[in-house]
Amino acid sequence: MTRPSRAPALLLLLALLASACGTIVELELPELDAVPRDPPEQSLIFDADGNQLAVLRREFRERVAVDELPRHVLDAVVAAEDQRFWIHGGVDARAIVRAAAANLAAGGVEQGGSTITQQLVKTLYMPNDPRAPATKIREALLARQVEDEMPKEEILGEYLNTVYFGNGAYGIQAAAETYFRKEATALTLGEAALLAGIIRAPESLNPTREPDGAQRRRDLVLDAMVELGTAAPADAEAAKGAAVDVQPRPPSPPTSEPHWVDFVIRTLLDDPTFGDDEAARAQRLFGGGLRIHTTLRPELQALAREAVATHLPGDAGDPEVGLVHVDPATGHILASVGGRDYDEQQFDLATQARRQPGSAFKMFVLAAAVTSGYGPEDLVDGSPGTFDTPNGPWQVRNYLGSRPGRLTLEQATWASVNGAYARLILELGTGRVAALARAMGVRSTINEDAPIALGGVDPGVSPLDMAAAYATLANLGERVPATPISRIEDADGAVVHRPDDRGQRVLDPSAAYVTTKILQGVVEHGTGVRARIPGWEVAGKTGTTESYADAWFVGYTATLAASVWVGHPEGRVPMRNVRGIRTVTGGSFPARIWRSYATAALAGEQPVDFSLPEEYYEVVELDPASGLRAAPWCAGEPTAVPRVLVPRDTCPSPTPAPTRTGTPLPLCTPAAGPGSEDATQQDCVEPTPGPQPTGTGEPSPTPTGTAEPEPAPSAGDSPSEEPTSGGDGGGASPSPTEGGEVRDTPGGGTETE
């Protein structure tokens, strides 16, 4: 449609307006290349299957395409707000003169002369500008530019998606849902006329509170449509005869999985790639019209809740449970149980809680030791003792009077012997262990004190931290950042944000594999036997803190990593006499819940064993008797060995025994240079000189301190939970109890497991 030029008339009208107000106005012409204010539009959160979980909004606004609307919706709005819309050029001089005359006669504002285009300009470009002649002139000039650059239908569509209809509803779609509980595309003639009529005074004509006033206004709009020829008289009369059948204001959309939704919101508000600051991120999140697709798989979430309810349904005295499942290959968080009842406990025990991990933290000491050259059969001294540290004497006890003495590294891990791990961290260095934990995925603050070896982490770690870190082992030392978000789209379906899912090598694959094989023994015949899954190779570690306040099991297969924490949220409440178990440890409820969930989650999948690619093996000539390299004085056999365990020394000779069975490796692969994505400087921790492990024949040296006898055993659980010692004092493999488990050890830095 060709629009007549009205520039001279427009300028004359503006000049008259300015002079009539007695104001001299200096104009700076606006330009359309400035980005207009985006009207807030609600965002939606979905699970991995596309099911809507939540609506995020501060204003209820939802867009609809103008070409999808019935024609009578457009005609009703034009009849109500701007009857010359299709023929004016953005400013209607006739309407301004008519409104001025009506207002003068009434002694107040009775009519407005703004066109639909001017109203749109004010909403998009000038929402907070004060009422003043200069403002109206700028509004008129900008409206003219909009008309020159946008088709009429597009202008009307933008107007319909931004105008306020009262009751918190912005846009025709939100209004249709608010007042009639239907889509805007299904509005009848009468409903369209009613909504168009309330635009002028959306609160005083609110049909929910003022149905009579809204009805009178509706009928006026219908009469105007008949006069304009956009509605047949018979249809208009029929619409007038219909009652104003508005629905009560709809409640806020229900939220499914509220702990998860809160976690997604926190994640985005904390993500610097999502916006420049928290205020900008919040505005985008609650008003950006986003479609946030998360990684939560509803079938796995249901299985996780079922596993928790099976063992700890929430009866009086039952502790709470936090559970997180991370996919090692993608970092996607597939299930997350942050508590039983959100109404009673909004705090998310899966992602927000910070609790001491007990012996579950020994995994990081173990991985650092393997990286430094320790092998599964290297001997360590597991005796209790008091050790000198920069923070003073550190008293370390083993559980229930065990005096293991010399035992292999894998035996010390299976039985969770505190004395052995205390010596290891003092040898390796607390900073190296803490740095490795951060590199593997722990986001919580980690203090660099010796007691972290036994779980004395201040303030603690979350189940998400531990699941993410153990997932790095399952992924052969490559950390993929744990995330609840797969992608974010705008209202048109274009992807506008995607989390960084690039993997980063933080641990040598052969070191990760050897660490996993040792932790596999924890489940096969150590403290975690209750987590066994028939047909699957499972690795993991239990953890129990002092006074039985926290109990953990963190475990993984080649395709699944999950952590389970059990405890009371309110402080450090001991867990005693819970459902027949005298003292709750990591090998009890946490391991059982983990097994129930993992068994169900893996059902139907073909079991996958832990494996190490051939390129991480080295074939060397080894002496079968000593396990060291062959030499002229001892025969050798070609043997494929994970490269972290390749010995650098030869078999025994008349000289003293060698001092190391493995070759030290860096805790991560250093970056090739600036900008490398393989590792970051803070994550890449090189080995530092220190006391050497002693090979297969001698225990590791005892740090300065005094070995001391163990306290007498305390009363145990029921017979099926009866604890055993961590070894026989001579390095023998620990054996399960009659109930099928070796008991993990309580503690929190001094008496930890």
C-alpha positions in Angstrom: 0.0 0.0 0.0 1.4 3.4 -1.0 1.3 5.9 1.8 0.7 9.7 1.0 3.5 12.0 2.0 2.4 14.1 5.0 5.8 15.6 6.0 4.8 19.3 5.6 1.6 18.8 7.5 3.4 16.9 10.2 6.1 19.6 10.7 3.4 22.3 10.8 1.5 20.3 13.4 4.5 19.8 15.5 5.4 23.5 15.3 1.9 24.4 16.4 2.1 22.0 19.3 5.4 23.4 20.5 4.3 27.0 20.2 0.9 26.3 21.9 2.8 25.0 24.9 4.9 28.2 25.0 8.1 26.1 24.7 11.1 26.5 22.5 12.3 23.0 21.7 15.7 22.1 20.3 15.3 18.8 18.5 17.9 16.1 18.0 16.4 13.7 15.5 16.3 10.1 16.7 17.7 7.3 14.6 16.4 3.7 14.2 19.8 2.0 14.2 19.7 2.2 18.0 18.6 -1.1 19.4 15.1 -0.8 21.0 14.3 -2.0 24.4 13.4 -5.7 24.1 10.0 -6.2 25.9 10.4 -8.8 28.7 9.1 -12.2 27.7 8.8 -15.3 29.9 11.4 -18.1 29.7 10.7 -21.8 29.9 12.8 -24.6 31.4 12.5 -28.1 30.0 14.0 -31.5 30.9 16.0 -33.7 28.5 12.8 -35.1 26.9 11.2 -31.7 26.3 8.8 -31.7 29.2 8.2 -28.3 30.6 9.5 -28.0 34.2 9.1 -24.3 35.0 8.1 -20.8 33.7 10.4 -18.0 34.6 8.8 -14.5 34.4 8.6 -11.2 36.0 6.0 -10.2 33.4 3.7 -12.6 31.7 4.5 -12.2 28.0 4.5 -14.7 25.2 4.8 -13.9 21.6 2.6 -15.0 18.8 3.0 -14.5 15.0 0.6 -11.9 13.6 -0.1 -14.1 10.6 -1.4 -16.8 12.9 -4.1 -14.6 14.5 -7.7 -14.4 13.2 -8.3 -11.3 11.2 -11.0 -10.1 13.6 -8.3 -9.8 16.3 -6.4 -7.3 14.2 -9.5 -5.5 13.1 -10.8 -5.1 16.7 -7.5 -3.5 17.9 -7.5 -1.1 14.9 -11.1 -0.2 15.6 -10.4 0.4 19.3 -7.1 2.2 19.1 -6.3 3.7 15.7 -9.1 3.6 13.1 -7.0 5.3 10.4 -4.0 3.0 11.1 -3.9 1.5 7.6 -3.8 5.0 5.9 -1.8 7.3 8.1 2.0 7.6 8.0 2.7 7.1 11.7 1.1 10.3 13.1 -2.6 11.1 12.6 -3.1 14.8 12.5 -6.8 14.5 12.3 -6.9 12.3 15.4 -4.7 14.8 17.3 -7.0 17.7 16.5 -10.1 15.7 17.3 -8.6 14.5 20.7 -7.5 18.1 21.5 -11.0 19.4 20.9 -12.6 16.7 23.0 -10.2 17.2 25.9 -10.7 20.9 25.8 -14.4 20.6 26.0 -14.2 18.0 28.8 -11.7 20.0 30.8 -9.4 17.0 31.0 -8.0 14.1 29.1 -10.8 12.1 27.5 -9.2 11.0 24.3 -5.7 10.3 23.1 -4.3 11.1 19.7 -1.4 8.7 19.6 -1.5 6.1 16.9 -0.6 2.5 17.3 2.8 3.2 15.8 3.4 6.0 18.4 2.4 3.7 21.2 4.8 1.0 20.0 7.6 3.6 19.7 7.1 4.7 23.3 7.1 1.1 24.5 10.2 0.1 22.6 12.3 3.2 22.5 11.1 5.7 25.1 9.5 3.7 28.0 10.8 6.0 30.7 10.8 9.4 29.0 8.7 12.1 30.8 5.6 13.7 29.3 6.8 16.8 27.6 6.5 18.6 24.2 10.0 17.5 23.3 9.1 13.9 24.1 6.0 13.9 22.0 7.8 15.5 19.1 10.6 12.9 19.2 7.9 10.2 19.5 6.2 11.5 16.4 9.4 11.7 14.3 10.5 8.3 15.4 7.0 6.9 14.5 7.4 8.3 11.0 10.7 6.5 10.6 9.2 3.3 11.8 6.5 3.5 9.2 9.1 4.1 6.5 11.0 1.0 7.4 8.4 -1.5 8.6 5.3 -2.9 6.9 2.0 -2.1 8.6 1.3 -5.7 9.4 4.7 -6.0 11.2 4.0 -2.8 13.2 0.6 -4.2 14.3 2.2 -7.5 15.2 4.8 -5.9 17.4 2.2 -3.8 19.0 0.0 -6.8 19.8 2.9 -8.6 21.3 4.0 -5.7 23.6 0.8 -3.9 24.7 -0.4 -4.3 28.3 -3.8 -5.9 28.9 -3.9 -5.8 32.7 -3.5 -8.5 35.3 0.2 -8.8 34.5 -0.5 -9.9 30.9 1.6 -8.4 28.2 0.7 -9.2 24.6 -2.4 -10.7 23.1 -1.3 -14.3 23.8 -0.8 -13.7 27.5 -4.1 -11.8 27.6 -6.0 -14.7 25.9 -4.5 -17.2 28.4 -5.1 -14.9 31.4 -8.8 -14.0 30.7 -10.1 -16.9 28.6 -7.6 -19.8 29.2 -7.1 -20.3 25.5 -4.7 -19.5 22.7 -4.9 -16.1 21.0 -5.4 -18.0 17.7 -8.8 -19.2 19.1 -10.3 -15.9 20.2 -13.9 -15.3 19.1 -15.1 -12.0 17.7 -16.6 -10.9 21.0 -13.4 -11.9 23.0 -11.2 -10.1 20.6 -13.3 -6.9 20.9 -13.3 -7.1 24.7 -9.5 -7.4 24.8 -9.0 -4.6 22.3 -11.4 -2.5 24.3 -9.4 -2.7 27.6 -6.1 -1.6 26.1 -7.0 2.0 26.8 -7.6 1.4 30.5 -6.4 -2.1 31.3 -6.8 -1.9 35.1 -10.1 0.1 35.4 -11.6 -2.0 32.6 -10.2 -5.3 33.9 -13.0 -7.7 33.0 -12.2 -9.9 36.1 -13.0 -7.0 38.5 -15.2 -4.7 36.2 -17.1 -7.0 33.9 -19.9 -4.4 33.3 -17.4 -1.7 32.2 -15.5 -4.2 30.1 -18.7 -5.3 28.4 -19.8 -1.7 27.6 -16.4 -1.0 26.1 -16.5 -4.3 24.1 -19.9 -3.3 22.6 -18.4 0.1 21.5 -15.6 -1.7 19.7 -18.0 -4.0 18.0 -20.1 -0.9 16.8 -16.9 0.7 15.5 -16.0 -2.5 13.6 -19.4 -2.5 11.9 -18.9 1.2 11.0 -15.5 0.4 9.5 -16.9 -2.5 7.6 -14.6 -5.1 9.4 -17.5 -6.9 11.1 -20.9 -7.9 9.8 -23.8 -6.3 11.8 -25.3 -9.7 12.5 -22.1 -11.1 13.9 -21.6 -8.0 16.0 -25.1 -8.3 17.5 -24.5 -11.9 18.3 -21.2 -11.1 20.0 -23.0 -8.3 22.0 -25.5 -10.8 23.3 -22.9 -13.1 24.8 -22.0 -12.7 28.4 -18.5 -11.7 29.5 -17.3 -15.1 30.4 -13.8 -14.4 31.8 -12.0 -17.0 33.8 -10.4 -16.5 37.3 -6.8 -15.4 37.1 -4.8 -18.5 36.4 -2.4 -19.5 39.1 1.3 -19.3 38.5 2.4 -22.3 36.4 3.4 -25.2 38.6 7.1 -26.0 38.8 8.3 -29.6 38.5 11.5 -30.7 40.2 11.9 -27.4 42.1 15.4 -28.2 43.5 16.6 -28.8 40.0 15.0 -25.6 38.6 16.6 -23.6 41.4 20.0 -25.2 40.5 19.6 -24.3 36.8 18.7 -20.7 37.8 21.8 -20.4 40.1 24.0 -21.9 37.4 23.0 -19.3 34.8 23.1 -16.4 37.2 26.7 -17.4 38.1 27.8 -18.0 34.5 29.9 -15.1 33.2 29.4 -16.2 29.6 25.6 -15.7 30.0 25.8 -12.0 30.7 28.2 -9.2 31.8 26.9 -9.2 35.4 24.3 -10.8 37.6 21.7 -8.1 36.9 22.1 -8.5 33.1 22.0 -12.3 33.5 18.8 -12.1 35.6 17.1 -9.8 33.1 18.0 -12.2 30.3 16.9 -15.2 32.3 13.5 -13.9 33.5 12.6 -11.7 30.5 14.5 -13.0 27.5 11.9 -15.4 26.1 14.4 -18.2 26.4 13.8 -21.9 26.0 16.3 -23.6 28.4 16.9 -27.2 27.7 18.4 -29.1 30.6 20.1 -32.5 30.9 17.7 -34.0 33.5 16.4 -37.3 32.2 12.9 -37.8 33.8 13.1 -41.6 33.8 16.4 -41.6 35.7 15.2 -38.9 38.1 12.2 -41.2 38.9 14.6 -44.1 39.5 16.8 -42.0 41.8 13.8 -41.0 43.9 12.6 -44.6 44.0 16.1 -45.8 45.2 16.1 -43.2 48.0 12.6 -44.0 49.1 13.2 -47.7 49.1 15.9 -47.5 51.7 15.1 -44.2 53.5 11.5 -43.3 52.8 11.5 -40.3 55.2 9.9 -41.8 58.3 10.7 -40.3 61.7 14.4 -40.5 62.4 15.4 -41.1 58.8 18.3 -39.0 57.6 18.1 -37.0 54.3 19.8 -38.1 51.1 21.6 -36.2 48.3 22.2 -38.0 45.0 23.8 -36.9 41.8 24.4 -38.8 38.6 26.9 -37.4 36.0 27.6 -38.8 32.5 31.4 -39.2 32.4 31.6 -38.7 28.7 29.4 -35.5 28.4 29.4 -34.0 31.8 25.6 -33.9 31.7 23.9 -34.2 35.1 21.2 -36.8 34.4 19.6 -37.1 37.8 19.7 -35.0 41.0 17.9 -35.5 44.3 18.3 -32.5 46.5 15.9 -33.6 49.2 12.5 -35.3 49.7 10.2 -32.3 50.1 11.0 -28.9 48.6 8.3 -27.2 50.7 10.1 -28.3 53.9 13.7 -28.0 52.6 14.4 -25.6 49.8 18.2 -26.0 50.4 19.5 -28.4 47.7 21.4 -31.2 49.4 22.8 -32.4 46.1 24.4 -29.2 44.7 24.5 -26.7 47.6 25.4 -28.8 50.6 29.0 -28.7 51.8 29.8 -31.7 54.0 33.0 -33.4 55.0 33.6 -36.3 52.6 35.4 -38.7 55.0 37.4 -41.3 53.3 35.8 -40.7 49.9 38.4 -38.0 49.6 41.2 -40.5 49.7 40.6 -41.1 46.0 42.5 -37.9 45.3 45.5 -39.0 47.4 45.4 -42.4 45.7 45.4 -40.8 42.2 48.3 -38.5 43.1 50.2 -41.4 44.5 49.7 -43.5 41.4 50.7 -40.6 39.2 53.9 -40.3 41.3 54.9 -43.9 40.6 53.2 -45.9 43.2 51.8 -49.3 42.1 49.0 -51.3 43.6 51.4 -53.7 45.3 53.8 -51.2 46.7 54.0 -51.5 50.4 53.0 -48.7 52.7 53.0 -48.4 56.5 49.5 -48.3 57.8 50.3 -47.9 61.5 48.5 -45.2 63.5 50.6 -42.4 64.9 51.0 -38.7 65.7 52.6 -36.7 62.9 54.2 -33.2 62.9 52.5 -30.8 60.4 52.7 -27.0 59.9 49.5 -26.7 61.9 50.8 -28.8 64.8 50.6 -32.5 65.8 48.2 -34.6 63.9 46.9 -37.7 65.6 45.7 -40.4 63.2 44.0 -43.5 64.3 42.7 -46.6 62.5 39.3 -47.9 63.1 38.4 -50.5 65.7 41.9 -51.2 66.9 43.4 -52.5 63.6 47.2 -52.5 63.5 47.9 -53.2 59.8 51.6 -52.4 59.8 53.0 -53.1 56.3 50.4 -53.6 53.6 50.0 -52.9 49.9 48.6 -49.7 48.6 45.6 -51.5 47.2 44.9 -53.3 50.5 45.2 -50.0 52.4 42.6 -48.6 50.0 40.2 -51.5 50.2 40.2 -51.4 54.0 40.5 -47.6 54.1 43.5 -47.5 56.4 44.0 -44.0 57.8 47.6 -44.4 58.8 48.7 -45.3 55.3 46.9 -42.3 53.7 48.2 -39.9 56.3 51.8 -40.9 55.4 51.0 -40.7 51.7 49.7 -37.1 51.8 52.7 -36.0 53.9 55.0 -37.5 51.3 53.2 -36.2 48.2 52.3 -32.7 49.5 48.9 -31.4 50.5 49.0 -28.7 47.8 49.4 -31.3 45.0 46.4 -33.3 46.3 44.2 -30.3 46.7 45.2 -29.1 43.2 44.4 -32.5 41.7 40.9 -32.5 43.4 40.2 -29.1 41.9 41.4 -30.2 38.5 39.2 -33.3 38.5 36.0 -31.3 39.2 35.7 -30.2 42.8 34.4 -26.6 42.8 34.2 -26.1 46.5 37.0 -24.5 48.4 39.7 -27.0 49.5 42.0 -26.2 52.3 45.6 -27.4 51.9 46.1 -29.1 55.2 47.1 -32.7 55.8 43.8 -33.9 57.3 42.1 -33.5 53.8 43.6 -36.9 53.1 41.1 -38.4 55.5 38.2 -36.1 54.6 39.0 -33.0 56.8 37.9 -30.6 54.1 36.7 -27.2 55.3 33.9 -26.3 54.8 33.2 -29.5 52.8 32.2 -30.7 49.3 28.9 -31.3 47.6 27.6 -34.6 46.2 27.9 -32.8 42.8 31.6 -32.1 43.4 32.3 -35.8 44.2 30.3 -37.2 41.3 32.0 -34.9 38.9 35.5 -35.8 40.1 34.9 -39.5 40.1 33.4 -39.1 36.6 36.8 -37.8 35.5 38.3 -41.2 36.6 35.6 -43.1 34.7 36.5 -40.9 31.6 40.2 -42.0 31.9 41.4 -38.7 33.3 39.6 -36.3 31.0 37.3 -33.9 32.8 34.2 -32.7 31.0 32.6 -29.9 33.1 29.5 -31.1 34.9 26.5 -29.1 33.7 22.7 -29.1 34.0 22.2 -27.3 30.7 22.4 -28.8 27.2 21.4 -25.7 25.2 19.4 -22.5 25.3 17.3 -21.2 22.4 15.5 -18.0 21.8 11.7 -17.9 21.1 12.4 -18.6 17.4 14.4 -21.7 18.1 17.8 -20.3 17.4 20.5 -21.6 19.8 21.8 -18.5 21.7 23.8 -20.2 24.5 25.6 -23.6 24.9 27.8 -24.5 27.9 31.4 -25.3 27.2 31.6 -29.1 26.9 35.2 -29.4 25.8 37.1 -32.1 27.7 40.3 -31.3 29.4 43.0 -33.9 30.2 43.8 -33.5 33.9 45.2 -37.0 34.7 47.2 -39.4 32.6 44.9 -42.1 31.3 47.1 -44.9 32.6 47.1 -43.3 36.0 43.3 -43.0 35.9 43.0 -46.6 34.9 45.3 -48.0 37.6 43.5 -45.8 40.2 40.2 -47.3 39.0 41.4 -50.9 39.2 42.4 -50.3 42.9 39.1 -48.7 43.6 37.4 -51.6 41.9 38.8 -53.7 44.8 36.9 -51.5 47.3 33.7 -52.8 45.8 34.8 -56.4 45.2 36.2 -57.1 48.7 36.5 -53.9 50.6 34.3 -51.4 52.4 32.0 -50.9 49.4 30.9 -54.5 48.7 27.2 -53.5 49.1 27.5 -51.5 45.9 28.3 -54.6 43.7 26.2 -54.9 40.5 26.3 -58.4 39.0 27.9 -58.4 35.6 29.3 -54.9 35.8 32.7 -53.7 36.9 32.2 -51.1 39.6 34.7 -48.9 41.3 34.2 -46.5 44.2 35.0 -45.4 47.7 33.1 -45.1 51.0 33.3 -42.3 53.4 32.2 -41.8 57.0 32.9 -38.8 59.2 33.4 -38.5 62.9 30.4 -39.4 65.1 28.7 -40.8 62.0 27.4 -37.4 61.0 28.0 -38.0 57.2 28.1 -41.1 55.2 29.1 -41.4 51.5 29.4 -43.7 48.7 30.8 -42.4 45.4 31.0 -45.0 42.7 31.2 -45.4 38.9 31.1 -47.8 36.0 32.6 -47.1 32.6 29.4 -45.2 31.7 27.9 -43.9 34.9 29.2 -41.9 37.9 27.1 -41.1 40.9 27.5 -40.0 44.5 25.2 -40.6 47.4 25.4 -38.6 50.7 23.3 -39.5 53.7 23.0 -37.3 56.8 20.9 -34.8 58.7 20.9 -31.2 57.2 20.7 -29.6 60.6 24.3 -29.6 61.8 26.4 -32.7 62.4 23.8 -35.0 63.9 25.1 -38.5 64.5 23.3 -41.3 62.6 22.8 -44.0 65.1 20.1 -46.7 65.4 18.6 -46.0 61.9 16.3 -48.8 60.7 18.2 -51.5 62.6 21.7 -50.2 61.8 23.5 -49.1 64.9 25.8 -46.7 63.2 25.4 -45.5 59.6 28.6 -45.7 57.5 29.3 -45.2 53.8 29.2 -48.9 53.3 25.6 -49.2 54.6 22.8 -46.9 53.3 24.8 -44.9 50.8 26.3 -48.0 49.1 22.9 -49.7 49.1 21.1 -46.6 47.6 23.9 -46.3 45.0 23.5 -50.0 44.0 19.7 -49.7 43.7 19.9 -46.6 41.6 22.8 -47.8 39.3 21.3 -51.2 38.8 18.0 -49.6 37.6 19.7 -47.0 35.5 21.9 -49.5 33.7 19.1 -52.0 33.2 19.0 -53.2 29.6 22.5 -52.0 28.8 25.3 -54.3 27.8 27.9 -54.3 30.6 31.1 -52.3 29.8 34.3 -53.2 31.5 37.0 -50.7 32.5 39.7 -50.6 29.8 42.8 -48.7 28.8 43.5 -48.1 25.1 46.6 -49.9 23.7 48.5 -46.6 23.2 48.7 -46.1 26.9 50.5 -49.5 27.4 54.2 -50.1 27.0 55.7 -53.5 26.3 58.9 -54.0 28.4 61.0 -57.0 29.4 60.1 -57.7 33.0 61.6 -60.1 35.5 58.7 -62.3 36.6 60.1 -62.7 40.1 60.6 -59.0 41.0 58.3 -57.3 38.5 61.2 -55.0 37.5 63.1 -54.6 34.3 65.1 -57.5 33.1 68.9 -57.4 33.4 71.8 -59.6 32.3 71.5 -61.4 35.6 67.8 -62.1 35.4 65.6 -63.4 32.5 62.8 -61.2 31.2 59.5 -61.7 29.5 57.8 -59.1 27.2 54.9 -57.7 29.2 52.4 -54.9 28.4 52.2 -52.5 31.3 50.2 -49.3 31.8 52.8 -46.7 31.2 52.4 -45.2 34.7 53.6 -48.5 36.1 56.6 -49.1 33.8 59.5 -49.6 36.2 62.6 -47.6 35.7 64.8 -50.0 37.7 66.1 -53.4 37.0 65.7 -56.7 38.9 67.6 -57.2 42.2 71.4 -57.6 42.0 74.0 -57.8 44.7 73.4 -54.0 45.2 70.6 -52.7 47.5 67.1 -53.1 46.3 65.7 -50.5 44.0 63.5 -47.8 45.4 60.7 -47.3 42.9 58.5 -49.6 40.8 56.9 -46.9 38.6 57.8 -43.9 36.6 56.4 -40.6 37.8 54.0 -38.8 35.5 52.7 -35.2 35.7 49.2 -34.9 37.3 48.0 -33.6 34.0 49.3 -33.2 30.5 50.8 -29.7 30.3 49.4 -27.3 27.8 51.4 -27.0 24.5 51.5 -23.3 24.8 49.5 -20.2 25.4 45.8 -20.7 24.5 46.0 -24.4 24.6 42.7 -26.1 25.6 44.4 -29.3 26.9 45.1 -28.0 30.4 45.3 -24.8 32.4 48.3 -23.7 34.4 46.5 -24.0 37.7 45.3 -27.5 36.9 48.6 -28.8 35.8 50.6 -29.9 38.8 54.0 -31.4 38.3 55.6 -34.0 40.7 57.9 -32.5 43.2 60.9 -34.2 44.9 60.0 -36.0 48.1 60.4 -39.3 50.0 60.3 -42.2 47.6 57.8 -45.1 47.8 59.7 -48.2 48.8 58.9 -50.8 46.2 57.4 -54.2 46.9 59.7 -55.1 49.7 59.7 -52.2 52.2 57.1 -49.9 53.8 57.2 -46.2 53.1 59.1 -44.1 55.6 57.2 -42.9 58.7 57.1 -39.1 59.0 58.4 -37.5 62.2 55.9 -38.6 64.8 55.2 -41.3 67.3 53.3 -44.4 66.5 50.7 -45.2 69.1 48.4 -48.1 69.9 44.8 -48.1 68.8 41.9 -47.6 71.2 39.9 -50.6 72.0 37.1 -51.5 69.5 33.7 -49.9 70.2 30.4 -51.6 69.9 29.5 -52.3 66.3 26.3 -52.6 64.4 24.1 -55.5 64.0 25.9 -58.7 63.0 25.5 -58.0 59.2 27.2 -54.7 59.7 30.0 -55.9 62.1 33.2 -54.1 61.2 36.6 -55.8 60.7 40.1 -54.6 61.0 41.9 -53.0 58.1 44.5 -55.8 57.7 46.3 -58.4 59.7 49.4 -56.3 60.4 51.5 -58.2 57.8 49.9 -56.9 54.6 47.3 -59.6 54.1 44.3 -58.8 52.1 41.3 -57.7 54.2 38.4 -60.1 54.2 34.7 -59.3 54.2 32.6 -59.8 57.2 29.9 -62.4 57.3 27.5 -59.6 56.1 29.6 -59.1 53.0 31.5 -55.9 53.7 34.6 -54.5 55.3 33.5 -51.6 57.5 34.6 -48.1 56.6 36.0 -45.9 59.3 34.5 -42.8 60.9 36.3 -39.6 61.3 36.8 -36.1 60.1 40.5 -35.3 60.0 41.7 -37.1 63.1 39.8 -40.3 63.2 38.5 -40.5 59.7 38.0 -43.6 57.8 
